[in-house]
Amino acid sequence: MTIKLNQPLKPDLITLTKYLSEVNNSGWYTNFGPLHDQLTSRLEEYLGVKNLLLVSNGTLALQVACKVLNINSAITTPFSFVATTSSLLWQGIDTAFSDIDPQTYNLCPTALDDALNEPESNYDGVVATHVYGNPCDVNGIADVANKHSIKTVYDAAHAFGVSIGEQSVLNFGDASTLSFHATKVFHTVEGGAIVFKHRKDYEKAKRLINFGIQADGSLGEPGINAKLNEYQCAVGLTLLDDIEQVIARRAELFRSYRDELKEYVEMPTWHIDTTLNGAYMPIYIADVDSQRKVIEALSKNGIESRRYFTPSLDAVFGEQKKFDCVQSQRVAGGVICLPLHGYMNLNGIKNITQIIKETIK
């Protein structure tokens, strides 16, 4: 029996059909319809945020956020999914890499400050990823951003429902972006959102994702089509009904993994004051031969795994400026993500971790 790396949430068809019938009966399929407004309101309440703008995918979320904040040159992390960097480069943003913290795998504030202090370093933004749903050192990054008077965008694609203390992780920085791709903790099949710190930025972004059309129907600055349609909002509304239980299950599985493997493999250090959403289960094995044996043993037993994220993006986009990304290269060389999704159970975790233990011994 195969244990998949990920298994997207399946919306309840009875509930989903009711929403889709509403759409068909109204004839309002896209362009900020009733379900769009309902999903926006429910997400803002559930996540504890304001100024949430739904968009058609997480990549456009990053691009629109940077456009609104007038970020033309940015330093970002080399340890993230390729979309973080490629979305910036696609938009013509001058992009550079600085290194990650060796314990958390997130962008390191000290390395970021060093990069910004380099001669002729003239960047106007930082794009940091909450890798695996593990919050960045948001206070450290804020100190650096304030010192250098630059904007901060957080790629929070992995961090749905995560809080730091009593505060949603999405409330830090000038904007945070979410992906609602089917593989994420919460999804709308495809989709995403941006949470803006300032209302004026939200209002500008809402115009830009609708071709730049103003509230009175006149044309303003050039925009793009990045709206989320009503069918996708129906999926989101359906899945949101059970999201608390889904996240609780994933967090339980995540904790079980870490308890079982803490004596056998390295794992990133999680933020000390955060909630868990169980988005991913990363382990780190330095020895290449041991990595291979673990992956082969898992595969032999029908268990999927993935080298997520490898290679380090500074090596992929070698023409971009980089500031000593040795830690990212090290982590990318040994990281493995294990299966984790809402349809797994603790027995599955026991089986997977037992295989890893026996292989490493």
Buried (B, 14 or more C-beta within 10 A) or exposed (E): EEBEBBBBBEBEEEBBEEBBEBBEEEEBEBEBBBBBEBBBEBBBEBBBBBBBBBBBBBBBBBBBBBBBBEBBBBBBBBBBBEBBBBBBEEBEBBBBBBBBBBEBBBBBBEBBBBBBEEEEBEBBBBBBBBBBBBBBBBEBBBEBBEEBEBBBBBBBBBBBBBBBEEEBBBBBBBBBBBBBBBBBBBBBBBBBBBBBBBEEBBBBBBBBBBBBBEEEEEEEEEBBEBBBBBBBBBBBBBBBEBBEEBBBBBBBBBEBBBEBBEEBBBBBEBBEEBBBBBBBBBBBBEEEEBBEBBBEBBEEBEBBBBBBBBBBBBBEBEEBBBBBBEBBBBBBBBBBBBBBBBBBEEEBBEEBBEBBBEBBE
